[in-house]
Amino acid sequence: MPLTYPHRFAPTVAIVFFFIACCPVVEAALVITVEGNTISADQAGYVNIYISGNGDGLNLANYTFGISSVSGPASTLEFSATQLLNENLAGNYVFYDDLDLSGLSIYDQSNSELEQGDTTLSFDDVTITTPRLLARLELQHLLSFGQTPAQAAGETFEITLLSRPGTFFENAGGNIDTNATNAFSAASFNPGTITVSASAVPEPSSLLLFAAGGVAFWGKRRSERNRKKRLTQPSHPCECPSNGG
């Protein structure tokens, strides 16, 4: 006996089949995780960003990250004007197994936002499962006028994936992972905190003491070498027997 449906369910069934047949399948949510790190006051540093998934296919990653203050710091954290763009040389880089050495590029950058992206060389997908390195962004910390490293220590900033036209993750089928770019839930994106630490740079007076100590040490070693040399040398010319006896 053929299976029949009540008439009132017919429109619903038709809509379901329409979406299955006509609409692209959205990939499972990718997970973008910013690794927390510390940066010395008034110095350069970096932050690592990882991507993971449940077997997602990926052949293009374009992303925009931003910096925001967390604790109302007096100092400033910026993206370095010069980005090394060498994360693609790391063995755990997301596209390392299908690498286009010239593919990783910066498309837009300001002090507080940075957009960059990369793609596979073959344009085929790589499979995303366990965390792999997506980006390594260079940072620069700047003290405010009159602020000391000790005063800046403990100030915090947050690195966040931003919802921008330049933020999308795509597979070879042209399907974009909207969960990773638009939902911004804890399941798809984990921001990271950058904490400022006091710089371990000696004060000028300490540098002078260190230099003076080095000169004194060198002088002492030289004096000891000269003393040993004098002790090993004869105090008068050698009186050797003549051939004639």
ABEGO torsion letter per residue (X at the ends): XBBBBBAAAAAAAAAAAAAAAABBBBBBBBBBBBBBBBBBBGBBBBBBBBBBBBGBBBABBBBBBBBBBAAGBABBBBBBABBAGAAAABAABAAAABBBAAABBBABBBAABBBBBBBBAAGBBBBBBBBBBABBBBBBBBBBBGBBAAAABGBBBBBBBBBBAABBBBBAAGBBBAAAAAAGBAAABBBBBBBBBBBBBBBAAAAAAAAAAAAAAAAAAAAAAAAAAAAABBABBBBBBBAAX
